[in-house]
Amino acid sequence: MTIQIHEHDVNYLTNRTKEMRLTDNAERLAELIKRSEVIKEEITDLKEIVLSDLPEDFEEHTVSIALDTMLVIKTPQKYDWDKERLAEIVGASEIDEYKDVVTNSLSIAKRDFDSATAEARAVLSDALTIKRGTTTFKVVNTDG
């Protein structure tokens, strides 16, 4: 890898002491960090605004934002299990299927819940709250 040093860089390096360069570069770095924190806050706020305007379903949404650019927003489902309620269901039941689906940590994997019988899902869903999982945002260039 070859690094090119321009004349102004040479002058900068030779006309400034190490301490002066350190102060200059630390100052520039501090300013960039401050700006990046402001940008991060703005991104967080805009994500919340975009989420509030989306339908509350759990799927992928695509928003065209320019001729060749889209924002892809994915919102997965998150299964939140009431551990106390699951313990009651499993403890009071003679049905082995409940015990096969519910883990020792009183949770149920989505795939296990989805593959359970309709009757088991109906009973177990009493302990289930479906929430939004962690939403992802991705800018996609559609040109080429």
Steps between C-alpha positions, in 0.01 A plus 500: 500500500639836399417812696525827316604803699405833348711813536261661750519182713881519501486866602250419771714217634828692491373838623307373802626329812360165605311668785348756260387222263359307794297801614378574146399142429342453844296814439385372159419159649299654785298705252427195285394299805262778605350513150465122487314501833256758365454291185442182707230679703334624183510150348340355814225764491432447129486122542230546765307736273522259204390209723202697626384555141530133400217250533534300820537170317816293512651498157739672266413846374671676213493876458626650173694811598668585170507378144760234581480472880266323741480471876423142603348464847467155655298451816506144632264354757628449850328241713488602865390223735347551843708249697257483792207427270700235311589333830130491593402354162769232500459418871122464481497298181522131436572563132859409420509721192507811718795360690676412174461852362580704813871513589641467852551877503124542442513624145393364163694525176293656222551197274383263778194714567419522129532122457285416805140387450231764467363397842841537666557838334160620619577407861861620497418827327341613826858557624620664177540865413621574148709814481714674244850361488804711421425689181774529241539779248705460184562742215502309170630637174281358221716629216670203337 
